[in-house]
Amino acid sequence: MPVRNALNRLLAGVMVACAASAPLIAQSNSSSSNPSSSTATSGPAASIDHPSGYNQPPKYILDVMHAPSPPVPLVSPTEDTILLVSWQDYPSISRVATPFLRLAGVRVEPKNHSKHDTPGGYGITPCARSFALVHIADGAQIPVALPEGACPGQPIWAADGKRFAFVNLAPDAVELWIGDAKTGEIHQVSGARLNPMFNDEMKWMPDQKRLLVKLVPAEMGAPPPEPTAPIGPSIQETEGEKGQSSTYENRDTLRNTHDEDLFNYFAASQLALVDAATGAIRPVGTPGNYQSVDPAPDGQHILVTAIHKPYSYITTYDRFPKEVEVWDIAEPSNLRVHTIASLPLADRVPIHGVPLGPRDFSWRATEPATLIWAEALDGGDWNVSAPARDKILLQKAPFTSPAVEITRTEQRYAEILWSDHQDVALLTEYDENRHWTRTFILDADDRQKKPRLLWDLSMDESYGDPGEPVRHQLPNGSRVIRQDGDSIYLEGRGASSDGDRPFLDRLDLKTLRYERMFRSDKTSYEQFLSFTGPDTRKFLTWHQSPSDPPNAFARTLGKSADAPAGEAVFVSTSQAVTHIPDPTPEVRAIKKRLVKYKRADGLDLSFTLYTPPGYQEGTRVPTILYAYPLDYADASKAGQVVGSQETFTRLRQYRLLLLAGYAIIDNASFPIVGDPKKAYDTYLDQLVADAKAAVDEAVQLGVADPDRIGVTGHSHGALMTANLVAHSNLFRAGVATSGSYNKTLTPFGFQNERRSVWEAPDVYQKVSPFFFADKLKTPLLIVHGGEDANPGTTPLQSDKLYEAIRGNGGTARLVVLPHEPHWYSAMESNEQLVYEMLRWFDKYVKNAPPR
């Protein structure tokens, strides 16, 4: 449903999950934690000592790790071409180790002015391995010849489907490249050195002939030099004003005036228009610290957000003071600027709240230049009762008249999706206190017309999720909901008690009647990609199964001859458009199945059970449980099955241990159910109950050996892992990666806990395994990225937990992976991780003596 995408953006800093697969896109204070040093135990059989000092798992695992991943499809806006993008799974450690600066939540490589990490700082900016164009009509494939040694980023299509643009991370610059969709030929735009520090480094203009870009200003000179001696103390002051702020990692916030100078230097951009055909570059305005730029549908106005001083040493750049302006570029020599909002430093925003003043700016897609934004009416605080939390305002060009309020939302505004019909938009709000969301049909031009309720359901609802409206691009590039008459189309994952079965529905907005057009069968996972033209009976899907790699299929709908009178029951024929081969045939010997069971209190739960190659039914094997706890306000939603067992099986990180004879209890349901205002009062009890239910079920199935079960988790799952080995006897060993183990070090909330440590000190202590290190006797491998920028999971968390276990006579090993962020990127780091996990679980689980 529409709110899910919006909430993922709004709550990105609240609940950070580890991705175990590739994007569809350190040192230690103890010699025992150095993987290349002598230790009391040996590594796994046939493991490899890498000349660099890193270790590697056995060759049969390396072969799978080194195999390429299937490409990802990007369908052109004209729906006639697919751009297949193959991503590099693991860059080299030399690339991950490229020096960077930490500047207010952004990591910048000074050598080429590139952004070192992904948004949020969870991984290294990825490189594509290859591009290929596929013409949908005949399946003809055209490879794109990328430059030798190139590091291309995600391509973006022009709305007319004639061209695509992408950045290339060259050694000395972030380059702009443009490709031809017919021939596959690409060329670099000479003289265009992009500045991706705040993203939005390039966007197609509405004419689809030019790109709006952020360039590194000419004649920049060298960056400010590091002072040879301190220029003065770092000073902060508070004068009694109460205000909470989310926890940030101090290493990535600004620390002194030199950092401020560096921030100004690398943040500075020159806006420019680039002619895609000729490569001509026309500067727009003067250089500034432009956080975001967004052209209006008319191509004459640009929404520009610029950051300025005073900066903060507490928060990251997204909370710095800003000027929000609209630039009228109709007359290049006479740039007209309209100030929309002057936003102050927002360093005292309530936990999970929003800042005061205008926010969430966007253009109305169906008008030339109409700006929309929201403003809080409750102080931005969920704890405040108010008849309406937000008001939504609209202002039209030429921006000389005051903004007009078009509606108010009872709960927090999430987003507006515009239809290509002027009188139809979908407005979504969400209630953090109830985990609830509502979507309304809105006519923004008729203030007297009350918004009509369309969807009203829990944010945790999976089975009843209506899906996302299918959108398409107008000729000017604006994305709008595709609407035919009174009907729109919805595509969703189709969660069910048997797992996800993606669907395509048609919804009549007048009658609110749904019509199912397509649903994936039970033996595969097939999701809607796009229509292939104006005829909505023809569309593309992305099909896969446990044995079939993902490929694009063209489907044509027809009506069943057996359909009851007055009903439309659709059937379809399909034809493969792409023919991507299986990169790892040896993995097909692994089997998986959905397992459903109950917690002791009757709550429905599930996991995916993987069994190793050659597994004989009824044989008990060593087993590893992986999970990531999630918070729910409603117990009835917590037990809903999510995910699918019919996806193409790929192995990453802990799943690679299947090749070594382990079974995997994967993505086990670990709900924490309760009032969102007191989310963690019963965390430990529910955590142990979740784990016991999963382990008991795997043992009852005859697969798991109760004396040989390990547990692993990442980030919030690492906290789970440490707590389970401290507070239960279910597991023989644990592996915790990039976790946070002392929550008093994140005093203003964590995950979905909104109370501060001073409001709920007992809760903070009880959920922190650091305070139970004297009872933590189960062997625990602790792994962390040496440059983790995720708020709350600083490497210090792992250092201190290891010291606490060691000081209390426990069994632990600390491995800090040099240069790695929250998600481990480098091939060498991931090889080391798998080596460490295999070594640890072999010693303490597979070869463990009876209890």
C-alpha positions in Angstrom: 0.0 0.0 0.0 1.2 3.6 -0.6 2.1 4.2 3.1 4.7 1.4 3.1 7.1 3.2 0.8 6.6 6.5 2.5 7.1 5.0 6.0 10.3 3.3 4.9 11.6 6.7 4.1 10.2 8.4 7.2 11.3 5.7 9.6 14.6 4.7 8.0 16.6 5.7 11.0 14.2 3.9 13.5 14.3 0.3 12.5 17.4 -0.8 10.5 17.3 -4.4 9.3 20.2 -6.2 7.7 19.8 -7.3 4.1 21.2 -10.8 3.7 21.4 -10.5 -0.1 23.1 -8.0 -2.4 21.3 -4.7 -3.2 18.8 -4.7 -6.1 20.1 -2.6 -6.3 39.3 -3.4 11.7 41.6 -3.6 14.5 41.3 -5.1 17.9 42.6 -4.8 21.4 43.2 -8.5 21.8 45.4 -10.8 19.8 42.8 -13.5 19.8 40.5 -11.3 17.6 43.0 -10.9 14.8 42.0 -13.6 12.3 45.6 -13.9 11.0 47.2 -14.3 14.4 47.9 -17.6 16.2 44.9 -18.8 18.2 44.1 -21.7 20.4 41.8 -23.3 17.8 42.2 -24.1 14.2 40.0 -23.0 11.3 37.5 -25.1 9.4 38.7 -28.1 7.4 40.2 -27.1 4.0 40.0 -23.4 4.9 42.4 -21.1 3.1 44.9 -18.6 4.6 44.8 -15.6 2.3 48.2 -13.9 1.6 46.8 -10.6 2.7 46.1 -11.8 6.2 42.5 -12.5 5.6 41.1 -16.0 5.9 38.9 -17.7 3.4 36.3 -20.5 3.7 36.7 -23.8 1.8 36.8 -23.7 -2.0 33.3 -25.2 -2.4 31.9 -22.2 -0.6 34.2 -19.7 -2.4 33.0 -20.9 -5.8 29.4 -20.0 -4.8 30.5 -16.7 -3.3 32.4 -15.7 -6.4 29.6 -16.5 -8.8 27.7 -13.5 -10.3 24.2 -12.6 -9.2 21.3 -12.5 -11.6 20.7 -9.0 -13.1 18.0 -6.6 -12.0 15.4 -5.2 -14.6 14.7 -1.5 -15.2 11.8 -1.1 -17.6 11.8 2.0 -19.7 9.0 4.6 -19.2 7.8 3.8 -22.7 7.5 0.2 -21.7 9.3 -1.2 -24.7 12.8 -1.8 -23.4 14.4 -3.5 -20.4 17.7 -2.4 -19.1 19.3 -5.3 -17.3 21.8 -4.2 -14.6 24.2 -6.7 -13.1 25.6 -5.5 -9.8 29.0 -6.3 -8.3 28.3 -8.3 -5.2 31.6 -7.7 -3.4 34.1 -4.9 -4.2 37.7 -5.4 -3.2 39.0 -4.3 0.2 41.2 -1.8 -1.5 38.0 0.1 -2.8 36.3 -0.2 0.6 39.4 1.1 2.3 39.5 4.3 0.1 40.1 7.2 2.5 37.1 9.3 3.3 36.0 12.2 5.5 33.1 12.0 8.0 31.1 15.2 7.5 27.8 15.5 9.4 26.4 12.1 8.4 28.0 11.9 4.9 31.2 10.1 4.1 33.1 11.7 1.2 36.1 10.5 -0.7 38.2 13.6 -1.2 40.2 12.2 -4.1 37.2 12.2 -6.5 34.5 14.0 -4.5 32.4 10.9 -4.5 30.0 9.7 -1.8 31.7 6.7 0.0 28.6 5.1 1.3 24.9 4.3 0.5 22.2 6.6 2.0 22.2 6.0 5.8 25.8 4.8 5.8 25.0 1.1 5.7 27.2 0.0 2.8 29.6 1.1 0.2 28.3 2.8 -2.9 27.8 -0.1 -5.3 29.2 -0.6 -8.8 27.4 -2.2 -11.7 29.2 -5.0 -13.5 27.4 -4.7 -16.8 24.4 -3.2 -18.6 22.3 -4.9 -21.3 19.3 -3.6 -23.3 16.5 -6.0 -24.1 13.8 -5.0 -26.6 10.6 -6.4 -25.3 8.9 -7.0 -28.7 11.4 -9.5 -30.0 13.7 -10.2 -27.0 16.8 -8.9 -28.9 19.6 -8.2 -26.4 22.2 -5.5 -26.9 25.2 -5.4 -24.5 26.4 -2.0 -23.4 30.1 -1.6 -23.7 31.2 0.0 -20.4 34.6 1.6 -20.0 37.4 -0.6 -18.8 37.5 -0.6 -15.0 34.3 1.5 -14.8 32.2 1.8 -11.6 28.8 2.7 -13.0 25.9 3.6 -10.7 22.1 3.1 -11.1 20.9 4.3 -14.6 18.0 6.6 -14.9 15.7 6.5 -17.9 14.5 9.6 -19.8 10.7 9.6 -19.9 10.7 9.3 -23.7 12.7 6.1 -23.5 15.3 7.3 -25.9 18.2 7.7 -23.5 19.5 6.7 -20.1 22.0 8.4 -17.9 24.4 7.1 -15.2 27.3 8.2 -13.1 30.7 6.6 -13.2 33.0 6.7 -10.2 36.3 7.4 -11.8 39.6 7.7 -9.8 39.5 11.5 -10.0 35.9 12.5 -10.6 32.3 11.4 -10.6 31.5 11.4 -14.3 28.3 11.8 -16.2 27.6 9.3 -19.0 24.6 9.1 -21.4 23.4 6.0 -23.3 21.4 5.5 -26.4 18.5 3.1 -25.9 18.4 1.8 -29.5 22.1 1.2 -30.1 23.5 0.8 -26.6 26.2 3.3 -27.4 27.3 5.4 -24.5 29.4 8.6 -24.2 30.9 10.7 -21.4 29.8 14.3 -21.0 33.1 16.1 -21.1 33.7 18.6 -18.2 30.9 17.4 -16.0 32.3 16.5 -12.6 29.3 15.7 -10.4 28.8 16.2 -6.7 26.8 13.4 -5.2 27.3 14.3 -1.6 23.6 14.8 -0.8 22.3 12.6 -3.7 20.1 14.2 -6.4 23.2 14.7 -8.5 21.3 14.4 -11.7 17.7 14.5 -12.9 16.1 14.6 -16.3 14.4 17.9 -17.1 10.8 17.8 -18.3 11.8 18.2 -21.9 13.8 15.0 -21.6 16.6 16.6 -23.7 18.5 18.1 -20.7 19.7 17.0 -17.4 19.7 19.1 -14.2 23.0 18.3 -12.4 25.0 19.3 -9.4 28.6 19.9 -10.4 31.7 20.4 -8.4 32.3 24.2 -8.7 35.1 25.2 -11.1 38.2 26.7 -9.6 37.6 25.0 -6.2 41.2 24.9 -5.3 42.5 22.4 -2.6 40.3 21.5 0.4 41.1 23.3 3.7 44.3 21.9 5.1 44.3 20.1 8.4 45.6 22.6 11.0 49.0 21.8 12.3 47.9 22.7 15.8 44.4 22.9 17.4 42.8 26.2 16.5 40.7 26.1 19.7 38.5 23.9 21.8 35.2 22.3 20.5 32.4 24.0 22.5 28.7 23.2 22.8 26.3 24.8 25.2 22.7 24.3 26.3 20.7 26.8 28.4 18.0 24.7 30.0 15.7 24.2 27.1 14.4 20.6 27.1 14.6 18.7 23.8 15.4 15.2 22.8 17.5 14.2 19.8 18.0 10.8 18.3 21.3 9.1 19.0 24.0 9.8 16.4 27.5 8.4 16.1 29.8 11.2 17.2 32.5 10.2 14.8 30.3 11.2 11.8 29.0 14.5 13.2 31.0 17.7 12.9 33.5 18.2 15.7 35.2 21.5 15.2 35.5 24.5 12.9 37.9 22.7 10.6 35.2 20.1 10.0 32.8 22.9 9.2 35.2 24.3 6.6 35.5 20.8 5.1 31.7 20.4 5.1 31.3 23.7 3.2 34.0 22.8 0.7 32.6 19.4 -0.2 29.0 20.3 0.0 29.3 23.2 -2.5 27.7 22.6 -5.9 27.1 24.5 -9.0 23.7 23.7 -10.6 23.8 23.3 -14.3 21.8 22.1 -17.3 23.4 19.6 -19.6 22.3 19.1 -23.2 22.1 15.3 -23.6 22.7 15.5 -27.4 25.6 18.0 -27.5 27.0 17.8 -24.0 26.8 21.6 -23.7 26.8 22.7 -20.0 24.9 25.9 -18.9 25.4 27.0 -15.3 22.3 28.0 -13.3 22.7 30.4 -10.4 25.8 30.6 -8.2 27.4 27.8 -6.1 25.8 26.8 -2.8 25.3 23.9 -0.4 22.4 22.5 -2.3 20.9 19.5 -0.5 18.2 18.7 -3.1 17.0 20.0 -6.4 13.7 19.1 -8.2 12.4 20.5 -11.5 8.7 21.4 -11.7 6.7 19.7 -14.5 6.8 22.9 -16.5 10.6 22.9 -16.7 10.7 26.5 -15.8 10.9 26.3 -12.0 13.2 24.3 -9.8 12.7 23.5 -6.1 16.1 24.1 -4.4 16.9 23.3 -0.8 20.2 24.9 0.5 21.9 24.2 3.8 23.5 27.0 5.7 25.1 27.8 9.1 24.9 27.6 12.1 25.8 23.9 12.0 25.4 21.5 14.9 27.9 19.1 16.4 25.0 16.9 17.7 22.9 16.2 14.6 23.6 15.3 11.0 23.2 17.6 8.0 19.5 16.7 7.4 18.7 18.7 10.6 20.8 21.7 9.7 19.2 25.1 8.9 17.8 25.4 5.3 16.5 27.8 2.8 13.8 26.2 0.6 13.4 28.2 -2.6 11.8 28.0 -6.0 14.1 29.3 -8.8 12.5 30.6 -12.0 15.0 29.9 -14.8 12.9 31.1 -17.7 15.4 33.9 -18.2 18.9 32.6 -17.5 20.4 36.0 -17.1 17.7 37.1 -14.7 17.2 34.2 -12.2 14.2 34.9 -10.0 14.2 33.3 -6.6 11.1 32.8 -4.4 11.7 31.8 -0.8 9.2 29.2 0.4 10.6 28.5 3.9 13.5 29.4 6.1 14.0 26.4 8.4 16.0 26.7 11.6 18.3 24.1 13.1 16.2 21.1 14.1 18.3 19.5 16.9 15.5 19.0 19.4 13.0 16.9 17.5 10.9 14.5 19.7 11.9 10.8 19.4 10.1 9.5 16.2 8.7 12.9 15.7 9.0 15.5 13.0 10.5 19.0 13.0 8.3 22.1 13.1 7.7 24.2 10.0 7.2 23.2 6.4 8.5 19.7 5.4 8.1 17.0 2.8 8.0 19.3 -0.2 6.9 17.9 -3.6 5.5 19.2 -6.9 2.0 18.4 -7.9 2.5 16.1 -10.9 -0.6 17.2 -12.9 0.1 21.0 -12.8 2.9 23.1 -14.3 4.3 24.4 -11.0 2.3 23.8 -7.9 4.2 23.0 -4.6 2.8 20.8 -1.9 4.1 20.4 1.7 3.0 19.5 5.3 3.3 21.3 8.6 2.9 19.7 12.1 0.0 21.0 14.3 1.0 19.0 17.4 4.6 20.2 17.9 5.8 17.2 15.9 5.3 15.0 19.0 3.4 11.7 19.1 2.8 12.2 22.9 0.7 15.3 22.3 -3.1 14.9 21.8 -4.4 17.0 18.9 -7.5 17.0 16.7 -5.2 17.0 13.7 -1.5 16.4 13.6 -0.7 17.9 10.2 -2.0 20.4 7.7 -1.3 20.1 4.0 -0.6 23.3 2.0 -0.4 24.2 -1.7 1.2 27.2 -3.4 1.1 27.9 -7.1 3.5 29.8 -9.4 4.4 32.6 -9.5 4.5 32.1 -5.6 3.5 35.6 -4.8 0.2 34.6 -3.2 0.1 33.0 0.3 -0.1 29.2 0.5 -3.5 27.6 0.7 -4.5 24.9 3.1 -6.1 22.0 1.2 -6.8 19.6 4.1 -5.7 18.4 7.5 -4.7 14.9 8.6 -5.9 13.4 11.8 -2.6 11.5 12.0 0.9 12.1 10.6 1.0 12.9 6.9 2.9 10.3 4.8 2.5 11.2 1.2 0.3 12.2 -1.7 0.3 10.1 -4.9 -1.2 12.0 -7.9 -3.3 10.3 -10.6 -3.2 11.4 -14.2 -6.8 12.5 -13.6 -6.8 16.0 -12.1 -9.5 15.3 -9.5 -8.0 12.1 -8.1 -5.1 11.8 -5.6 -4.4 9.3 -2.8 -3.5 10.9 0.5 -1.9 8.6 3.2 -1.5 9.3 6.9 -0.1 7.0 9.7 -0.6 6.7 13.4 2.6 5.8 15.2 0.8 5.2 18.5 -1.4 2.5 17.0 0.7 1.3 14.1 -2.2 2.2 11.9 -2.5 3.8 8.4 -5.4 5.3 6.4 -5.5 6.3 2.7 -8.1 8.7 1.3 -9.2 9.6 -2.2 -8.6 13.4 -2.4 -9.8 16.1 -4.8 -7.2 18.8 -4.0 -9.1 21.4 -6.0 -12.4 21.0 -4.2 -11.9 22.1 -0.6 -15.6 21.5 0.2 -15.4 17.9 -0.8 -14.4 15.7 2.1 -11.7 13.1 1.4 -13.1 9.7 0.9 -11.7 6.8 2.9 -10.1 4.1 0.8 -8.0 2.0 3.1 -8.0 1.7 6.9 -5.8 -0.9 8.3 -2.8 -1.8 10.6 0.6 -0.9 9.4 1.5 -4.5 10.3 -1.3 -6.0 8.1 0.2 -8.3 5.4 -2.7 -10.5 4.3 -5.0 -7.6 3.7 -2.4 -5.3 2.1 -4.1 -3.9 -1.0 -0.8 -3.3 -2.7 0.8 -0.3 -4.4 -0.9 1.8 -7.2 0.8 1.1 -10.5 2.3 4.3 -11.7 3.7 5.5 -15.0 5.6 8.5 -16.3 4.0 11.4 -18.1 5.9 12.9 -21.1 7.4 15.5 -18.7 8.8 12.8 -16.4 6.3 13.2 -13.6 5.2 9.8 -12.1 1.5 9.5 -11.6 -1.0 6.7 -10.8 -2.1 5.0 -14.0 -5.9 5.5 -14.3 -8.3 4.3 -16.9 -11.7 5.8 -16.5 -12.6 5.2 -12.8 -10.1 2.3 -12.5 -6.5 2.2 -11.1 -4.2 -0.8 -10.9 -2.6 -2.3 -7.8 0.4 -4.6 -7.6 1.4 -6.2 -4.3 3.3 -9.1 -2.8 0.2 -11.0 -2.0 1.1 -12.3 1.5 -0.9 -15.4 2.5 -0.7 -18.2 5.0 1.1 -20.1 2.3 3.7 -17.4 1.6 3.8 -14.5 -0.8 2.0 -14.8 -4.1 2.3 -11.4 -6.0 -0.8 -10.1 -7.7 -2.1 -7.4 -10.1 -5.6 -6.0 -9.3 -7.9 -3.5 -11.0 -9.8 -1.2 -8.5 -12.8 0.8 -9.4 -12.5 4.0 -7.3 -16.3 4.7 -7.5 -17.6 1.3 -6.5 -14.4 0.2 -4.6 -14.8 -3.2 -6.4 -11.6 -5.2 -6.9 -10.9 -7.4 -9.9 -8.0 -9.8 -9.8 -6.1 -9.8 -13.1 -3.1 -11.9 -12.2 -1.7 -13.9 -9.3 1.5 -15.9 -9.1 1.0 -19.6 -8.9 1.9 -21.6 -5.9 5.1 -23.2 -7.4 6.9 -19.9 -8.3 7.3 -16.3 -7.4 6.2 -14.1 -10.3 5.7 -10.3 -9.8 4.3 -7.6 -12.0 6.9 -5.4 -13.6 5.0 -3.0 -15.9 2.5 -2.9 -18.7 3.8 -3.0 -22.2 1.7 -0.3 -23.7 -1.8 1.2 -23.5 -3.4 -2.3 -23.6 -3.6 -3.3 -19.9 -4.1 -7.0 -20.9 -0.4 -7.1 -21.8 2.3 -6.7 -19.2 5.7 -7.9 -18.0 6.4 -10.1 -15.0 9.7 -11.1 -13.3 9.4 -14.9 -12.8 11.6 -17.2 -10.6 11.3 -20.4 -8.7 13.7 -22.3 -6.4 15.3 -23.9 -9.5 14.7 -21.2 -12.1 16.7 -18.0 -12.1 14.8 -14.7 -12.4 13.7 -13.8 -16.0 11.2 -11.5 -17.6 8.1 -12.9 -19.2 5.5 -11.2 -21.4 1.9 -12.0 -20.4 -1.3 -11.6 -22.3 -4.6 -11.8 -20.5 -7.8 -13.4 -21.8 -11.1 -14.2 -20.2 -11.9 -17.8 -19.2 -14.6 -19.4 -21.2 -15.8 -21.0 -17.9 -16.3 -17.7 -16.1 -19.7 -17.3 -14.5 -22.0 -14.9 -16.2 -21.2 -11.3 -15.4 -17.8 -12.1 -14.0 -14.3 -11.8 -15.5 -12.0 -14.6 -14.6 -8.7 -14.0 -16.3 -6.3 -16.5 -17.7 -3.0 -15.6 -19.4 -0.4 -16.9 -21.8 3.3 -16.1 -21.3 6.5 -16.0 -23.3 10.0 -15.6 -22.0 11.6 -12.2 -22.9 15.0 -12.8 -21.2 17.0 -16.0 -20.8 19.3 -15.5 -17.8 21.2 -18.7 -16.9 21.7 -20.2 -13.5 25.0 -18.9 -12.1 25.3 -21.6 -9.3 23.7 -24.9 -10.4 25.2 -26.7 -7.3 22.9 -24.7 -5.1 19.8 -26.3 -6.6 20.4 -29.4 -4.4 19.4 -27.3 -1.4 15.7 -27.7 -0.4 13.5 -25.3 1.5 10.0 -25.3 2.8 7.6 -23.1 4.8 7.0 -24.3 8.4 4.1 -23.0 10.5 3.8 -23.5 14.2 2.6 -21.8 17.4 4.3 -20.0 20.3 3.4 -21.2 23.8 0.8 -18.5 24.1 -0.9 -19.6 20.9 0.6 -17.0 18.6 1.0 -18.2 15.0 4.6 -18.2 13.8 6.6 -19.5 10.8 10.1 -19.9 9.4 11.7 -21.2 6.2 13.6 -24.4 6.7 16.6 -25.0 4.5 18.2 -28.4 4.4 21.7 -29.0 3.0 22.6 -30.8 -0.3 22.1 -34.5 -0.1 19.9 -34.3 3.1 18.1 -37.5 4.0 14.7 -36.9 5.5 14.6 -37.9 9.2 18.3 -37.3 9.7 19.2 -34.9 12.5 21.9 -32.3 11.5 23.5 -29.3 13.1 21.2 -26.3 12.7 21.5 -22.5 12.7 18.7 -20.2 13.5 18.6 -16.7 12.0 16.0 -14.1 12.9 15.3 -10.3 13.2 12.8 -9.3 15.9 9.9 -7.1 14.8 7.5 -5.0 16.9 3.8 -5.3 16.6 0.9 -3.5 18.2 -1.6 -6.3 17.3 -1.0 -10.0 18.1 -3.3 -11.0 15.2 -0.9 -9.4 12.7 2.3 -10.7 14.3 1.7 -14.3 13.2 1.1 -13.5 9.5 3.4 -15.3 7.1 5.7 -13.0 5.0 8.2 -14.0 2.4 8.1 -16.9 -0.1 9.7 -20.3 -0.4 9.4 -20.2 -4.1 12.1 -17.6 -4.8 15.3 -18.5 -6.6 17.7 -19.8 -3.9 20.8 -17.7 -3.4 23.4 -18.1 -0.6 24.9 -15.2 1.3 26.7 -15.0 4.6 25.2 -17.5 7.1 23.2 -19.3 4.4 26.5 -20.4 2.8 26.9 -22.8 5.8 24.3 -25.0 4.1 27.1 -26.2 1.9 28.9 -27.3 5.0 26.1 -29.6 6.1 24.1 -27.3 8.3 20.3 -26.8 8.2 19.0 -23.3 8.5 16.0 -22.1 10.4 15.7 -18.9 8.3 13.8 -15.7 9.0 12.0 -17.2 12.0 9.1 -15.1 13.2 10.3 -13.2 16.3 7.4 -10.8 17.1 7.5 -8.5 20.1 3.9 -7.7 20.7 2.7 -4.8 22.8 1.6 -1.2 23.2 4.0 0.8 20.9 4.4 3.3 23.8 5.9 0.5 25.9 7.3 -1.7 23.2 10.1 -3.4 25.2 8.5 -4.0 28.7 8.2 -7.8 27.8 10.9 -8.0 25.2 13.1 -10.7 26.9 10.2 -13.0 27.8 8.8 -12.8 24.2 12.3 -13.3 22.7 12.9 -16.5 24.6 9.4 -17.7 23.8 9.9 -17.1 20.1 13.2 -18.9 20.1 11.9 -21.9 22.0 8.9 -22.3 19.7 11.1 -22.3 16.6 13.7 -24.7 18.0 11.1 -27.1 19.3 9.4 -27.2 15.9 12.7 -27.9 14.0 13.5 -30.6 16.5 10.0 -32.1 16.2 10.4 -32.2 12.4 13.3 -34.5 12.9 15.8 -32.1 11.2 17.5 -30.2 14.0 19.7 -32.0 16.6 18.6 -30.4 19.9 22.2 -30.7 21.2 23.7 -28.9 18.1 21.8 -25.7 17.4 23.4 -22.2 17.0 21.9 -18.8 16.6 22.9 -15.7 14.6 21.6 -12.3 13.8 22.7 -8.9 12.5 22.1 -5.4 14.0 18.9 -5.6 16.1 19.2 -9.4 15.4 22.6 -9.3 17.0 21.1 -7.9 20.2 18.6 -10.8 20.0 21.5 -13.3 19.6 23.4 -12.0 22.6 20.3 -12.0 24.7 19.3 -15.5 23.7 22.7 -17.0 24.6 22.6 -15.1 27.9 19.0 -15.9 28.9 18.3 -19.3 27.5 20.0 -22.7 27.2 18.6 -23.4 23.7 21.8 -22.8 21.8 25.3 -24.1 21.9 26.9 -21.0 20.4 26.0 -17.7 18.8 27.3 -15.3 16.2 26.3 -11.6 16.6 27.2 -9.2 13.9 27.2 -5.3 14.1 25.0 -5.2 17.2 24.2 -2.8 20.0 24.5 -4.5 23.4 24.3 -1.6 26.0 21.2 0.4 25.3 22.1 3.0 27.9 24.6 4.3 25.3 21.6 5.1 23.1 19.7 7.0 25.8 17.0 8.7 23.6 15.3 5.6 22.2 16.3 2.6 20.2 14.5 0.6 17.5 10.8 1.3 18.3 11.3 2.2 22.0 10.3 5.9 22.3 11.0 6.4 26.0 14.4 7.7 27.1 16.6 5.8 29.5 15.6 8.3 32.3 11.9 7.4 31.7 12.4 3.6 31.6 15.8 2.7 33.1 14.8 -0.8 34.0 13.8 -1.5 30.4 17.1 -0.2 29.0 19.1 -2.4 31.4 17.0 -5.6 31.0 17.3 -5.6 27.2 21.1 -5.0 27.4 23.2 -8.2 27.4 26.2 -6.1 28.6 24.7 -6.1 32.1 24.4 -9.9 32.0 27.9 -10.7 30.8 28.6 -12.5 34.1 25.9 -15.0 33.1 26.9 -15.2 29.4 28.8 -18.6 29.3 27.6 -19.8 25.9 30.4 -19.2 23.3 29.7 -16.0 21.4 31.4 -14.8 18.2 31.1 -11.0 18.0 31.8 -9.4 14.6 31.6 -5.7 13.7 32.5 -3.3 10.9 35.3 -1.0 12.0 33.6 2.0 10.4 30.0 1.3 11.3 28.0 4.6 11.0 24.6 3.2 12.0 23.2 5.2 14.9 23.6 3.1 18.1 25.8 0.3 16.7 29.2 1.9 17.1 32.1 -0.6 17.2 32.5 0.4 20.8 29.4 -1.6 21.6 31.2 -4.8 20.5 34.5 -3.9 22.1 32.8 -3.4 25.5 30.7 -6.5 25.3 33.8 -8.6 24.5 35.7 -7.0 27.4 32.8 -7.7 29.7 32.5 -11.4 28.7 36.3 -11.8 28.9 36.5 -10.2 32.3 33.8 -12.5 33.6 35.4 -15.7 32.3 33.1 -16.3 29.3 34.0 -17.7 25.9 34.0 -15.1 23.1 35.9 -14.0 20.0 35.9 -10.4 18.7 36.5 -9.8 15.0 36.5 -6.2 13.8 36.5 -6.0 10.0 38.7 -3.0 8.8 37.0 -0.2 6.9 33.6 -1.9 6.9 30.3 0.0 7.5 27.1 -1.5 9.0 26.7 -3.9 6.1 29.9 -5.7 5.1 30.9 -4.9 1.6 34.4 -6.2 0.6 35.0 -9.7 -0.8 37.8 -10.2 1.7 35.6 -9.1 4.6 32.7 -11.4 3.6 35.1 -14.3 3.1 36.5 -13.7 6.5 33.0 -13.5 8.0 32.0 -16.9 6.5 35.3 -18.4 7.6 34.7 -17.2 11.2 31.1 -18.4 11.3 32.0 -21.8 9.9 35.0 -22.1 12.3 32.9 -21.1 15.3 29.9 -23.2 14.6 32.0 -26.2 13.7 33.8 -26.1 17.0 31.0 -25.2 19.3 27.9 -26.6 17.5 28.7 -29.3 14.9 31.5 -30.9 16.9 30.1 -30.0 20.4 30.1 -32.8 22.9 26.8 -33.8 24.5 25.5 -31.4 27.1 
